């Protein structure tokens, strides 16, 4: 296997998605190489899901722990036959949300290597709607295992340039399909253990799933807390610290009248002590926090816009060398649940109650 972990002298090609670059991507995947590609959620780092050696290269390139399972991307539901069994009600979700930002856990077949599933009896599969992802998957004809195309623990990439920042010299090819639409990774839902359970929230919300299934959907307790000691990550994105910038992120919650003064107090104290510090705040509070290097997350009334901006802002913090970051929170409802899942893990669940 190529030592991607230490591979820094090989050039990475960043190419627009054309017929020629898609053919190159397909060829690289068949050869066991890695390709970064856009999806509607974030950019993925893909390898042939049925080639264990190729999949191990993903973990090496990212510095990703091997106990963190991967999502398999397909372009046609006929591909499911070689990968998994289909549990009851899965068809309802596939009919409603595929192609799109929904990942479903299926009982795996033995054709799927252990390295893809972290040895779990389930395999996570989705069908992306991004035209470049769909075209690449169709051109290769392969199921492609792909986590986000970033160094492990860093904010997920929503542009090809973000991928290049993390992966330059580590992979041969990045397909540039422009900025991602959703900006947060897909919703992951488990249908294998009775009642449907959301393991990772995303753009497909609990309410949308319940509408499609005509049944209640629960949210895993680990969505808004760290994993317990010995608790396995059943889905990508469940690790204790994830999506994090280099600086220390702290969440501040409470009512509006107390949160804004608390943000200002903590940030200004850090600035006084010589630390590069800032706040992440809603558009409505930017003016009140103008002395605190405010980063506008979007309107408090538009959770989808906050989700779309989040990873881009977290990466911007590193470009600015921010050492401490204080962030507002939003109610964990609808897409807000996905935002708080990502912010919570970016902060390693550090929270100050104002």
N, C-alpha and C positions, 0 to 999 in steps of 0.2 A: 504494500500500500504506500502511496506517496505520503511523505511526511508534511502534510499541510500546516501543521502547527508551526513548523520552522521555515516554511516556504515563503521567503520574502524577496527573492531575487527574480522571480518569474513575473513577467508583466501580465496584468489583467486587462483584457479588452472590454471597453464599454461601447456597445454598438446599439444604434437604433434598431427597432424590431422591423426587419425586412424579410423577404423570402429567403435571402441568402443567410442572414444571421440566425433565423429560425432553423434552417437546415443545419447550420454549424452547431447550434445548441442541441439538436436531436442527435447529431453525430457524437458530440462530446458525452451526452448522457449514455448512449449505447457503449461508449468506450470506458465507462466507469468514472468519468470526470464530473465535476460540479458545475452547475449553471445557476446564476442568480436571475430571477425573473419577477416581473410585476404581477401582483394580483389586485383585486379590488380592495383588499384589506391592507396588507403591507407587502414588501418585497420578500420573496422566499428564496431559500438556498437549496436547490434541488439535486437529487441523485436518483438513479434507478432504484426503486423501492425493493426490488427483488434481488439486488446485488449487495450482499452484506458488506463486502469490502468497500464499495462505493459509499454506502450509507455511513460506515465508520469514518470516512473522510469528512463528512459533514461535522461530526462531533469534534474532530481534530481541528478543522478550519475555524470553528466557532469557539473552541475551548469549552464545549458544552458537556455537562455531566451525563454519563451514559444511562443514568436512571431516569432521564427525562424523555418520555416517548415523543415520537414524531407524527405528523399528519401526512397521510398519503393523498396525493392529488390525482384525480382522474378526469377524463374528458367525456366518458361514455358510461352509462350505468351498466352496460354489458360487462365492463371490467370488474364489477363487484364479484362476479361468479368465481373468479380465481383467487379472490382476496378474503372473502368473508361469507358468513351466513347473514340472512336479513331478518332481524327481529320484527315482531308485530309492530305496526304503526310507523315503521321506518318509511314505507312508501308514502304515507301522508306528508311527512316532512320533506322527502325528496321532491314530491310533486309540487309542494308549496314554495320551496326555497332553493332548489337546485336548478341551474347553476346559481351560486350565490354564497354569501359569507356564513354558511352553517356547516359545522363539522359534526358528524354523527359517529358515535362509538358502536362498532359492530363486533360480534363474536368472530375472531380471526380464524383463518384456515392456516394449515401448516406451511403453505407457500410463502407466507409473510415471515421474514427473518426476525428472530428475537431482538436484534439490534434496533429494529424499527419501533417495536412496541415496549421496549425496556422489559421484556419478558412477561408482559401482562397477557391475559387471555383475550384481550380486546384490541382492535385496531381502529384508529381514528381516520376517517376518510371524508374528503369534501370534493366538490366539483366547482372550481372557481369560475366566476363570470367574466373576468377580465379578458378581453379579446386576445391579448398577447399570451397570457397563460394558456388559454384554450387552444390557441394555434400551436404553441410549443408542445403541449401534451399530445395533441393530435398528430403532429409531425413525427414525434418520437414513438408514439404508440405504447408508451410505457406508463405504468403507475409511478408517480414521482414522489418520493418522500421529501418533505421540505419544511423545516422550521423557518423562522424569520432570518433574513440574511444579514445578521449583525453578530458582533462578538457577544458571547454569552453574558447576560446580565445588563447589557447596554440597551438604551431605548431602541425599539424596533424601527427599521428604515422605511420611510414612506416615499423616498425618491431614490433614483439610481445613484445620485451623488452621495447619499447617506451610505449606501452599500459600499461604494468605492472607498469611503473614509475608513471603513472597518475591514474590508476584504481585499484591498489592493495588494497584489502579490501572493495572495492565498488561494485564489481561484482563477480559472482561465477566462471566464466570460460573464459579463453582466449585460442582460438585455434591458434597454431603456424604454419603458412604456409610459413615461411621464409620472406625475404625482398620483398616489393612490387615492381613491375616492373616499373610502370609509375611514381609514387612518388608524383603526384598531383591529387586532386580529379577530378571526372568526369566533362566533359563539360555538362552544363545544357542548353537546348534549348526549347523555348516556341513556340508551333505551334497553340496556342489557340486564337490568336488575330491577324489574318491576316498574314502579312509577318513574316517569322521565325525570332526569336530574340535570340541571345546568352545572357543568364542571368549570366552565370559563365563560363569563358573559361577553357579549359583543353586540354588533349591530342588529342581530335578530334577537329581539327581546323575549322575556318570559311571557308577556302578554301575546305576542305574535305566535309563539309556539303553542300556547294553550288554545288559541283560536284555530290553529291548523289541526291540532290533535283532538279537540273537543274533550279535553281532559286536563286535570291539574298538572302543573309542572313545578317541582321544587328546585331550590337553589342550594348547592352544596355549601355546607358551613365553612369550608376552606376558601370560599371566594373572597371573603372579607377578613380573613385571619391567616396567620402563618400555618404551615403544616405542623402537626404535632410530631414529637420525636418518634421515628419509626413509621410514620404515616407515608404511604407511597403516593407519588404524584401520578394520578390516573389520567391526567391531561397535561399538555404543554401549558406553560404559564402559571403553574401552581407553586413554584419554588418560593422560598421566603423572601429573597430580594431579587427583583427582576425589573427590567425596563428602566434601570436607574441611571441618572447622570453621575458624573464623578463627584459632584458636591453632595453634601448632606441635605436630604429633603425631609422636612417636618410638616405634617398636616395640622391645621388649626381649625377646630370645629366649634360650633356654638351658634347663638343667634347673631344676626347681622350687626347689631349694635355693639356686640362685644368682640366679634372676629376682626373687624377692620382695625380697631385700636390695638389688638393683640398682634396682628401682623406687623403693624407699624413699630410697635415697641420692640419686638424681637429682632426685626430686620435692622432698625436704627442702632440697637445696641451692638449688633455684630459689626455694622459699618464703623461705629465708634471705636471698636476694638481692632480695627484694621482688616477685617475679613471682607472679601468680596461677597456681598449678600444681595438678595433680591426677593420679590414676592411674585407668586402666580395668583392672579386675581381675575375676577369677572370684569367685563367691560364697564359695568356700572360703578366700579370702585377704583378705576385707574386714576381718576383725578384726585381722590382722597389719599391715594398712596403714591403720589408723584415723587416723593422724596425717597422712595424705597426701590428704585429700579423696577417699576412694575412691568410684568409680562402679561399681556391681555390674553386670557384663555378663551374669550368669547362671552356672549351674554349669558347671564344666569338662567334665562328662559329658553336657551337653545343648547340642549345637551349634545345634540348631534354635531354641532359646530365645535364644541369643546372637545369632543372625541376626535374630530378631524384634525384639530390643531395640536393635540397633546404631545405626540412623539416629536413633532417638529420643534416645539418649544423646548422639550427636555434636551434635545440635541443642541439647540441654540445656547443653552446654559453652559455647556462644555466649551463651545466656541468663545464664550465670554469669560471663561475661567471662574465661574461662580463657585464659591466654597460652601455657602449655606443658602438654602432655598426654603421659604415658607409659603405654603399653599392653602388657598381656600378649598373647601369641600362642597360637594353637591349631594342632594338626597340620592341614595342608592336605588333609584327607581327607573324603569325603562332603560335607555342607553346610559343613564347616570350610574347604574350598577356597574357597567363595564368601565366607565371612567374611574370610579372609586376602587375597583379591583386593580387597575393599573397604577393609580396614584398610591394606593396602599402598599403595593409591592415596591414601587420606586422609593418609597419612604421607609421600607422595611418595617412598616406599621408603627412608626413614631408618630404619635398624635398628642397634641396639647389641647385640652378642653378649656376654651376661653370662658 
